[in-house]
Amino acid sequence: MVLLLCLIIIANSAIIAYLLVNKRKAMAIHVSKVATLQAVIIELLNNQKEQHEKIKLADELKEALKTSNSRLSHDIVALQFDFFEILKQNNLLE
């Protein structure tokens, strides 16, 4: 009977040791996967920041182009009036 109890204790100890080793392996794999996912998240955050900056620059460029377009349109109309005024002064309009 004592021999049977010793064998059960040894078997349980072996099972516990096996489970501890598997737990360490699983933890190492988990840590590796988490580190990989953290690297991916950091890369995605950096890409998001870059895209945000590009969008900000695009919006600024859009505003600058809108302002330039308005100014050029005004200048073109002014030049047309000046042109017609010169034509009128030289009696070239019919």
GULO-640359 format. One line per field, with one value per residue (C-alpha): residue number from 1; residue in three letters; x, y, z. Coordinates in Angstrom, 2 decimals. Example, Ala and Ser with C-alpha at 12.3 -4.5 7.8 and 13.67 -1.06 7.14 Angstrom:
2
n	[1,2];
res	[ALA,SER];
X	[12.30,13.67];
Y	[-4.50,-1.06];
Z	[7.80,7.14];
This chain:
94
n	[1,2,3,4,5,6,7,8,9,10,11,12,13,14,15,16,17,18,19,20,21,22,23,24,25,26,27,28,29,30,31,32,33,34,35,36,37,38,39,40,41,42,43,44,45,46,47,48,49,50,51,52,53,54,55,56,57,58,59,60,61,62,63,64,65,66,67,68,69,70,71,72,73,74,75,76,77,78,79,80,81,82,83,84,85,86,87,88,89,90,91,92,93,94];
res	[MET,VAL,LEU,LEU,LEU,CYS,LEU,ILE,ILE,ILE,ALA,ASN,SER,ALA,ILE,ILE,ALA,TYR,LEU,LEU,VAL,ASN,LYS,ARG,LYS,ALA,MET,ALA,ILE,HIS,VAL,SER,LYS,VAL,ALA,THR,LEU,GLN,ALA,VAL,ILE,ILE,GLU,LEU,LEU,ASN,ASN,GLN,LYS,GLU,GLN,HIS,GLU,LYS,ILE,LYS,LEU,ALA,ASP,GLU,LEU,LYS,GLU,ALA,LEU,LYS,THR,SER,ASN,SER,ARG,LEU,SER,HIS,ASP,ILE,VAL,ALA,LEU,GLN,PHE,ASP,PHE,PHE,GLU,ILE,LEU,LYS,GLN,ASN,ASN,LEU,LEU,GLU];
X	[0.00,2.84,4.49,1.29,1.05,4.73,4.08,1.03,3.05,5.88,3.36,1.69,5.08,6.01,2.71,3.22,6.77,5.53,2.79,5.26,7.60,4.68,3.54,6.99,7.04,3.54,4.53,7.63,5.53,2.95,5.61,7.06,3.65,2.84,6.19,5.47,2.00,3.39,5.88,3.05,0.95,3.85,4.41,0.71,0.69,3.71,2.01,-1.13,0.87,2.52,-0.85,-2.30,0.59,0.10,-3.60,-2.80,-0.33,-2.85,-5.47,-3.01,-2.06,-5.73,-6.31,-3.21,-4.36,-7.83,-6.38,-4.02,-6.85,-8.99,-6.14,-5.28,-8.91,-9.13,-5.86,-7.00,-10.27,-8.33,-5.98,-8.94,-10.45,-7.08,-6.80,-10.25,-9.46,-6.30,-8.22,-10.86,-8.25,-6.67,-10.05,-9.45,-12.85,-15.45];
Y	[0.00,2.41,1.53,2.42,5.78,6.50,5.70,7.99,10.78,10.30,10.27,13.43,15.11,14.16,15.53,18.77,19.11,18.47,21.09,23.65,23.12,23.48,26.60,28.19,27.31,28.74,31.91,32.31,31.89,34.33,36.94,36.56,37.02,40.02,41.63,41.09,42.58,45.56,46.18,46.05,48.45,50.89,50.72,51.32,54.29,55.77,55.26,56.89,59.91,60.19,59.96,62.58,64.93,64.33,65.08,68.24,69.34,68.52,70.64,73.51,73.17,73.13,76.37,77.95,76.93,78.27,81.62,81.72,80.84,83.63,86.14,85.04,85.24,88.76,89.74,88.26,90.19,93.36,92.75,92.23,95.54,97.22,95.65,96.85,100.28,100.46,99.28,101.91,104.67,103.73,103.46,99.82,98.64,98.46];
Z	[0.00,0.83,-2.48,-4.35,-2.55,-3.36,-7.03,-7.07,-5.44,-7.97,-10.87,-9.57,-9.14,-12.71,-14.01,-12.06,-13.41,-16.96,-16.55,-15.16,-18.13,-20.55,-18.72,-19.11,-22.81,-23.27,-21.42,-23.60,-26.75,-25.40,-24.57,-28.06,-29.70,-27.52,-28.39,-32.10,-31.74,-29.84,-32.64,-35.17,-33.10,-32.82,-36.58,-37.22,-34.85,-36.63,-40.00,-38.64,-37.49,-40.91,-42.66,-40.31,-41.12,-44.85,-44.53,-42.58,-45.27,-47.99,-46.27,-45.91,-49.59,-50.55,-48.66,-50.22,-53.70,-53.05,-51.95,-54.95,-57.32,-55.94,-56.20,-59.76,-60.82,-59.46,-61.19,-64.52,-64.39,-63.57,-66.50,-68.81,-67.71,-68.23,-71.68,-72.69,-71.29,-73.42,-76.47,-75.80,-75.40,-78.74,-80.47,-81.33,-80.12,-82.80];
